[in-house]
């Protein structure tokens, strides 16, 4: 590698917003494929079209969905790509904003990468102009408000569509071989993947929008980049490529393991989920409500193991023995609920789980949307779940480790609730909102009545229920767990909501 090299960095802005724009699953699928192919097929073809050869004019440091980092051996070539790419992107994925940076490698590759990321963070906050400016008489696409340049048919009648919607729709036929193939590998075969929400759930069932990303990855990246300062440019480039590949591999392997039980046995069956984003440590997918918690639990458990395996395989000293944990948020919605709002809620649930646990260990938070609007979770928490003397949730729940509360215990409680008198328990939950003492009295009555029943089935149900409650509260036979100060919290509402969101399918 030459002594002088120039780092080119590319990153798409607001991936989830671009994917969810339009509120139709088939458009989300097409958008996912556009982003997945951007650093692969699209960028490779653009570089080739500019006359640049891999390893001759540039080398690839990393490629993930919507982003790429390249080392050029000539500054002029890096600037040529930076000038050409915005126009090419506007044709390939209209409406997708990207930010770029070109700089000479100085002070080591690690320091240069850090400086480039800081510059990209600044540029992400700058508004991107849209040209040409549409006049007042231009027809608009009703789903986006942007100028219509064609039509798409969702039902019986064609509907005006903007350029971004047409580009997304044009990728639907190829989507089976891109993101899904990366995530499922040999599990995919000829299995069908849904392009309409009706293929996933009925009107009365819940959909789940799941978002997860790693804890503490930023700090690990900083540590890793700092140790690159002692390496030659060639060694630093190889180590950075190994690190980026390890993070992506850990995510894909963990997600594949989490989704494997949902893949139908027959090779031509319909997959009950649809991935939207799988970029680095960041995943977003749509699936049936009854499957969501199982996928979260399996993914968080697997991610710790697969990240440890992938880091050890790099043979990089500062990565060996390291592993990552992750946080996940799930919004349970009906299929007609706006997906952009659902994702904002989902992301806030993930953030709440991270902040509440201090990013120590894997954790999970969820919310079942029963209104026409969805705020971020901290607003919901203050408005609906915190009373003067009690908190009606114990979220976030942990997956793995020794810290409480554990998701496995919540699942045990929810399953035990299915055999308890649901009407009486709903009365306790109603009382939780009104009066702490009344809720405790109603709960004690349920346990007394259940204890008086002599049938083996009733006694087994009561034993499972009280054991789960004792694990999640101060026990025995307690409704509460002490939190900060005089505030107490209960898992009963969480278990009830989880049953409702999963259609009692836990």
Beta strands, then each sheet from edge to edge (+ up, - down):
strand 1: 6-12
strand 2: 58-64
strand 3: 67-72
strand 4: 98-104
strand 5: 148-153
strand 6: 158-162
strand 7: 192-193
strand 8: 207-214
strand 9: 270-271
strand 10: 273-279
strand 11: 282-288
strand 12: 326-333
strand 13: 362-368
strand 14: 390-391
strand 15: 397-399
strand 16: 481-482
strand 17: 488-489
sheet 1: 2+ 3- 1+ 4-
sheet 2: 5+ 6-
sheet 3: 7+ 9+
sheet 4: 10+ 11- 8+ 12- 13- 15+
sheet 5: 14+ 17+ 16-
end
